[in-house]
Amino acid sequence: MPWDTKKYELNPPSLDELAAVLQTGLEQHFTTVSVQVTHSPDLREAPFHLASEGISGHERIGDVGGPQNLRPLPRLDHKYHLRELMDLMEMQDGLVIGAGAGPFHHTGVNTELMPNLSYKNGAANNQTRFAKIVPATEDDTVKDIATGTLAHRCAPLPTSTDSALLTNLYGSDGAPGDVLKIVAKGRKKNSPDFTATIQEALRNKYEQPVSLGGVFVFRAGRALLHVMPDFKKEPRLPGNKDNWLKYFDVSAPLTCLSVVHSRDPGLKLHLEHTHCFSERGEGGHFHHDSTPADAEYEAYFNTAKVIYRIDGPGE
């Protein structure tokens, strides 16, 4: 389907300026903070596991679909092919990473998706993962918080390059380069979560939207994740009042793919979306750390220069 696409140019501050802004902003919410501009490490290596070496070069964000495709009933005709989304984002080769809903038409059920896909000279390197709900067994150490009857499994999805319903992508050439390195430890009592503190710092400083994308490792502590179960046959209630989403308390380390906007320039953006996975087979949508004093983050982010709003909700 030829999805409607709107292009919005951004004019982000320099990385050096942003480093100073984020250092000051995050110090209000974490006991230890270091924000600096650095040359990115090889992000293909553990614990990052990206499909390309870096997150630099022609940096952009694709905001695809949205929560309106999930409620009150799922719009199952909104299926996306990541290669086609890259074309709409004016990418020939490069890397896309982020968070979205999985290709139910391939997995058989609704899932959380961690897109992690690169193309080089037409050849794909697909490191995408997905997380789904499964019945809990006696051996499961992480179970649904509310009932303990459900667990989740996170696994690679090498056979599909699709997503569905909503997908938030950070795209780049996948090249090494200068990025923001953010290290934050010990979230203070009653402070917002990690990505919300980044949004707050940017929103307090800038009137124009500033958009970031990249990867962070939740190195220490525990975190609250949710995983969508399969679709409901009756209309969903807003605000998860029907307890549709299933929540899990998961230990570090977690690798998290993230897209963050400080403001919406009128595109009806999903302002923050982060999905995480572990080598233990756990993963899902990241909400916040659940042990603030123990929390430790190491992030590598870059600024987007353009946003592509694809298959937006209209008026």
PEJOZI-V922917 format. One record per backbone hydrogen bond with DSSP energy under -0.5 kcal/mol. CO is the residue of the C=O (numbers start at 1). NH is the residue of the N-H. Records with the same first field share a line. If there is no record, write none. Layout:
# PEJOZI-V922917
CO: NH ; NH
This chain:
# PEJOZI-V922917
1: 3
4: 311
6: 309
8: 307
14: 18
15: 19
16: 20
17: 21
18: 22
19: 23
20: 24
21: 25
22: 26
23: 27
25: 28
26: 29 ; 30
29: 188
32: 185
34: 183
36: 38 ; 181
38: 179
41: 43
42: 45
43: 50
45: 48 ; 49
53: 43
56: 175
57: 173
59: 305
60: 171
61: 63 ; 308
62: 64 ; 169
63: 310
64: 167
66: 69
67: 70 ; 71
69: 75
72: 236
74: 76
75: 78
77: 79
78: 165
80: 82 ; 163
81: 84 ; 85
82: 86
83: 87
84: 88
85: 89
86: 91
87: 90
94: 119
95: 172
96: 117
97: 170
99: 168
100: 113
101: 164
102: 104
103: 106 ; 107
104: 108
111: 102
112: 131
113: 100
114: 129
115: 98
116: 127
117: 96
118: 125
119: 94
120: 123
123: 120
125: 118 ; 127
128: 157
129: 114
130: 155
131: 112
132: 153
134: 151
137: 140
141: 143
144: 148
149: 136
150: 144
151: 134
153: 132
155: 130
157: 160
161: 82
163: 80
164: 101 ; 166
165: 66
166: 101
167: 64 ; 169
168: 99
169: 62 ; 171
170: 97
171: 60
172: 95
174: 54
175: 56
177: 40
179: 38 ; 181
180: 182 ; 301
181: 36 ; 183
182: 299
183: 34
184: 297
185: 31 ; 32
186: 31
188: 191
193: 197
194: 198
195: 199
196: 200
197: 201
198: 202
199: 203
200: 204
201: 205
202: 206
210: 262
211: 304
212: 260
213: 302
214: 258
215: 300
216: 218 ; 256
217: 219 ; 298
218: 253 ; 254
220: 296
221: 252
222: 290 ; 291
223: 225 ; 250
224: 287 ; 288
225: 248
226: 285
227: 246
237: 240
238: 241
240: 243
246: 227
247: 145
248: 225 ; 250
250: 223
254: 218 ; 256
255: 277
256: 216
257: 275
258: 214
259: 273
260: 212
263: 265
269: 271
271: 261
273: 259
274: 286
275: 257
276: 284
277: 255
278: 281
281: 154
282: 278
284: 276
285: 226
288: 224
291: 294 ; 295
292: 187 ; 295
295: 186
296: 219 ; 220
297: 184
298: 217
299: 182
300: 215
301: 180
302: 213
305: 10
306: 61
307: 8 ; 309
308: 63 ; 310
309: 6
310: 65
